[in-house]
Amino acid sequence: MESPRPLFSPAFERIWEHLTQQFAYDGLDICVIWTAQHEQLWVDAAHAAPPDEPALRLVEAPQVSSATIDGVHTAQAAATWHGAPLLLHGVATESTGDDRVVVLGRPRADAEPAQAQNALLRAARLWQIAQQTAALVDAQAHQLREQQAIVDHISDGLLVVDRDGVVKHINAAAGRILSLIPSQSVGQKFSALLDFEPIIAPILASGVGYQDRELIIDSPKRHLHLIDTAVPIKDRHGRVLSIVNSFREIQRVRKVADKFNGSHARYTFADLIGQSEALLRAVDAAKKAARGFANVMLLGESGVGKEVFAQAIHNASERVDGPFVAINCAALPRDLIESELFGYAPGSFTGARKEGRPGKFEAASGGTIFLDEISELPIDVQAKLLRVLQEREVVRVGDSRGIPIDVRLVSASNRDLRAMSKLREFREDLYYRCNVIGINLPALRDRPTDIPVLTHYFVAKYAGLLSRNVFGFSAEALDKLYRYNWPGNVRELENAIERIVNLTEHELVQVADLPDELQSHQAQQPGLAPMASLAPRSLHEVEREAIVAMLHHCAFNVTAAARRLGISKPTLYSKVREHGITLERGPRVEPGGNER
């Protein structure tokens, strides 16, 4: 058993030198230090042999007694000294395993036995302490390397500034966000590296940190929108020694929030059911629109599936990984609509949150925002929306700073926005800005061949959800669906089928299972005027037919039609919206409400 003398750290070298001197002083002629980790370490106090030609060799590992004498374990080991056999005696530390240290030696003839044994024992304990200290230093160094790797590879920006404002550490993410080179920033004044006053500077004096604060910083070289946290590190007297500052870009925060708040699109073009020519034309136009970045306007009656189209456009676009935020403009309170869309600054109005709040446009940045019933926006909000679309930035209520956004607008309306713009009820410039790509979605009555397909789809959907054994419609019941004009379009059809599946007791839906309005409805006979129909109709149907007929007669001149009907123009617009009538000069609209 032999090994050359290993190389040690400076601390071990000093211990080695001290032990050599101490052994000679205490009368030891030969000494061996043995550990399970290093096997043989040797000291020759009287003869300096070269490390590669050791004069002393251990033949076997030391044998340590289990019993102790005066609390000390004795040990011995067979060795050779310049080739001659030699039996060494010594002591061992109390610990076992890799931590145990055994010191063996041969006292000089003139040495005191007790003095020599004490020297061996001191050497063993000293060496054990040195060994444990080295292990602790190695463990701390390993832990420091792990922590350094964690800090350098987290996605959040992280920096540490001491009480003098000098950067002690900055990770790669912080360097990227702040446009700094980490290796060149350490040791520099933080304020000297930036072209704005550091937000964390007051903490050095106040000692009060903060958590998840929104920061918007505009400077000549940087535009930063961050969520920022600063934690002061204090000594036992409460004095700030340093500040640990972590921050992340607002876009990353929004992406995380979008995963949990439902700001995503579920529908794709595969979810659009039907094969009619009118629907396929609309789908083809929407697919082409999805490939670009222009704003899209979806026009059609209530219930035709405008939001389904909007979500499908988003999911087929390059923004599919971004948020999809849908807003019904008619459902927003008049007093809050501006703050909901564009956000508000801290303390901008009574009841506002003290930290402010981002609006829907900021939440949709990087993705798509869908404004349903955009015709219901107040004129003053329309003006601000126009500026947002032109400048690609929003200004929160009560603030003057613009926040850049990257958002695509998809809007929808069931009213004639062109006619409204001529009546100054909708801004004409906003209409053109929103209607870069206009897509007309057909009403269900204009694609009756899709009714059987939609019926089968909804029956399968709700029969599965409700665990009902309903497999379809009888021919007579399906014919009733086919002949109904569906003023509520696909939404009305879906609601009707959900109700039928809930209530029917038949595997095939019969005419008796249909709602009353479907059972009593009679299709208009060709060649007969509306009032000549034999079947009684509701006042609602008669009113719609009268308005459509008058609008057609007046070539869609709203003022003339209102005068002839004996009602005011605002009342006529209200009726048009109520009945889902499209004010369009192009196609001819028959009195029965069916477009040609």
Secondary structure, 3 states (H helix, E strand, C coil): CCCCCCCCCHHHHHHHHHHHHHHHHCCEEEEEEEECCCEEEEECCCCCCCCCCCCEEECCCCEEEEEEECCEEEEEEEEEECCEEEEEEEEECCCCHHHCEEEEEEECCCCCHHHHHHHHHHHHHHHHHHHHHHHHHHHHHHHHHHHHHHHHHCCCEEEEEECCCEEEEECHHHHHHHCCCHHHHCCCEHHHHCCCCCCCCCHHHHCCCEEEEEEEEECCCCEEEEEEEEEEEECCCCCEEEEEEEEEEHHHHHHHHHHHHCCCCCCCHHHCCCCCHHHHHHHHHHHHHHCCCCCEEEECCCCCCHHHHHHHHHHCCCCCCCCEEEEEHHHCCCCCHHHHHHCECCCCCCCCCCCCECCHHHHCCCCEEEEECHHHCCHHHHHHHHHHHHHCEEECECCCCEEECCCEEEEEECCCHHHHHHCCCCCHHHHHHHCCEEEECCCHHHCHHHHHHHHHHHHHHHHHHHCCCCCEECHHHHHHHHHCCCCCHHHHHHHHHHHHHHHCCCCEECHHHCCHHHHHCCCCCCCCCHHHCCCCCCHHHHHHHHHHHHHHHCCCCHHHHHHHHCCCHHHHHHHHHHHCCCCCCCCCECCCCCEC
